[in-house]
Amino acid sequence: MNEPLRTPEQAAQYLNVSERQLQLDRTTKRLIPYIKVGRLVRYSKADLDAYIQSQRVGASA
């Protein structure tokens, strides 16, 4: 549970998106929860994984 928090660069790599996209999401939609410590923005792996799962689209058979 005490996994290190990810920087925006690390989170972007994990999600395969640009850092700019994460920044836009923070300022507009705020879909991915983030932690702010002073001016630093950080993401937890659990929040990133939850976001990935929330984007899952079921297959139609």
N, C-alpha and C positions, 0 to 999 in steps of 0.2 A: 504494500500500500504506500510505502514511502518512496515511491518512484520519483526520480527527478522531474521537475517541470520542464517543458519544452519551450524553446524560444520560438518566435514567429517563423524564423528560418527553418528550424527543425520541424515545426508543425506543418509548414507548407510542403516540405519534402515528404513527410509522412502521408499527407493527403494528396500529394501529386498536383498541387495548385501553386500559383505564384504567391509570394509574400504580399503583393499588392492586392490580390483577391481577398486574402485574410483581412487586410486592413480595411478594404471596402465593406466586407461583412461586418466588421466591428463597428463601423461608423453608420451603417444603414440597417441591415437586417438583424445583426447580432444573433445569428443562428448557432454559433459555436460559443459556449461559455468560455470565458477567459478570466485570468487572475491578473490584477494590476497591483504591483508593489511599487509605489512611487510612480516613476515614469515607465517602468519596465512592464511589458506584457508577457504573460506566460500562459501555457496551455497544459492541462493534465492529459495524460494518455487515455485515461478513462473517459474524459469528455470528448476527446477526438474519436475514440472507438464508438461512443454512443451516437455521435453525429453521423459516422459512417453507417451504422445500423439504421438510423432514422431515414437515411437516403435510399435504402433498399427498396427496389421495386419488384413485386412478385411476378413470377412468370405466368403467362396465360397459356393454358394447354387446350 
